[in-house]
């Protein structure tokens, strides 16, 4: 019984932010929605609160979070970037 509890705890810890949208991706979704000509909600399927990024392995969630960080940095550096991207 103790081994089963320990294994379950290990699985929970290994998942990290799995199941939850990262703060960086929440910011990226808001930024993407604020871009001129953007289709509101176009990033939700991947990066939104119920997106694919948070449904699989923890490594995928980490990769998605890095993609969001990179996209925010790129958009934030653009002249006249919306406030949501800075």
N, C-alpha and C positions, 0 to 999 in steps of 0.2 A: 504494500500500500504506500509506504514512504517513497519508494522508487517512482511510482506513478505520479504522486504529487510533485516530486522534484522534477520529473520530466515535463509535466504540464507547466510548471513555473519557468523552466528553461525555455520552452516554446514561446511563452508569453513575453519573456524578456528579449528573445531573439528577434521578435517582430518589430520592435521599436515603435515607429509611428504608423505602422500598418493599420489601416482602417480609418485613419484620420488624415485629413488634408493638412499639409505643412503650411506654416505661416507664409513662407516664401511663395508657395503656389497660390495661396489666397490672394496675395498681393499681385502676382502675375496675372491671374484671371481678371482682377479689377483693372489692371493696366491694359490688358488686351481689349477689354470691353470699352475702354475710354479712347482707344486709338481711332483716328479719323477713318471713316469707312468700315469700321469693324462690325462684324455680325455679332451682336450681343449673345453671349453664351457659347460661342464657338470653341472655347477652350474647356468647357465644362466636362465633356466626355472623357477627357484625359486627366486634366488637372483640377477639376472641380471637386467639391466635397465628397461626391459619390463616384468620382472618376476612376478609370482603370488603374491609375497609379497606386491607389490605396487598397486594391483588391487582391494583389498577388504577393510576391515575396518582398521582404524588407529591402533587399538590394534594389528592387525596382522603385520603391518609394524614395530611396536615397538618390537614385539616378534622376527621377522626376524632379526632386527638389533642386538638384544641381542645375537641371535644364531651366527651371524657373528662375533661379538666381542669375544664370547667364543671360536669359532673355530680359530680365529686369535691368541688368547692367547695360545691355546693349540699347534698350529703348530709353533708359534714363539718360544716356549720353547723347541722345539725339536732340538737335535744336528744337525748341518748342514742344518738347515731350509733355504729355499731360501730367498733371500733378500726381496722379495715381501711379505713375511709372518712376517717380523720383524717390 
